[in-house]
Amino acid sequence: MEQHYPFVLDKLEYDYSDLEPYIDTETMIIHHNKHLKTYIDNLNKSLSNYKKFHDFNLINIIKMAKYLPFEVQTKVLNNAGGVYNHLLYFDILKKSKITDIKPPLKHALIRDFNSIDNFIQKFKTQALDVFGSGYTFLVSDRFGKLKLINMKNQDTPFSVGLYPILLIDVWEHAYYLKHKNLRKDYIEDFMNVIDWEKVTKIYKDYINIC
């Protein structure tokens, strides 16, 4: 996430086949090597003439895009959001179990959703309710309070003053090869490949710097 212009496609920390049978190898290859790379290439192209932004990381680019000329703002936001959302998505994938959720995230989920099971059910329901293409995010406000929000296309929670802790990509390219139109099945499978240790670290690091 600390990359700056020109952004590059880094190798994943795991093999494309490591998430089988929940996310198939072919989807992982196409999603990472084609979809993410396209966002990276387009972001670099859209920023090429704006040197003042070349030292900014992704979060700062998203937050500061409003200071770019109007004709390039949407292109930068769409592609920077696409890069950020995909990097977070791939970063929090790993076979794991709900029992892997540890404090302080565990305590915050119970506080804000009444129980871990209730959070899981609300997360799945909200992801199923995304209309068209987009994401369901678990986000934190600056006080560490958690909630779920849906964002369209490649919008990010930074646009509404919230910090992303976890997300599920429900664009069709994330699941259609394996699950076809059965998004519910993809969501169920996704719950088996959330790296709760990584998600907990993201939350812990955020609340420590708020």
Stockholm file with secondary structure:
# STOCKHOLM 1.0

chainA/1-210         MEQHYPFVLDKLEYDYSDLEPYIDTETMIIHHNKHLKTYIDNLNKSLSNYKKFHDFNLINIIKMAKYLPFEVQTKVLNNAGGVYNHLLYFDILKKSKITDIKPPLKHALIRDFNSIDNFIQKFKTQALDVFGSGYTFLVSDRFGKLKLINMKNQDTPFSVGLYPILLIDVWEHAYYLKHKNLRKDYIEDFMNVIDWEKVTKIYKDYINIC
#=GR chainA/1-210 SS CCCCSSCCCCCCSSCTTTTTTTSCHHHHHHIIIIIIHHHHHHHHHHHTTCGGGTTCCHHHHHHHGGGSCHHHHHHHHHHHHHHHHHHHHHHTBCCCCGGGCCTTHHHHHHHHHSSHHHHHHHHHHHHHTCCSSEEEEEEECTTSCEEEEEEETTCCGGGGTCEEEEEEECSGGGTHHHHTTCHHHHHHHHTTSBCHHHHHHHHHHHHHHC
#=GC SS_cons         CCCCSSCCCCCCSSCTTTTTTTSCHHHHHHIIIIIIHHHHHHHHHHHTTCGGGTTCCHHHHHHHGGGSCHHHHHHHHHHHHHHHHHHHHHHTBCCCCGGGCCTTHHHHHHHHHSSHHHHHHHHHHHHHTCCSSEEEEEEECTTSCEEEEEEETTCCGGGGTCEEEEEEECSGGGTHHHHTTCHHHHHHHHTTSBCHHHHHHHHHHHHHHC
//
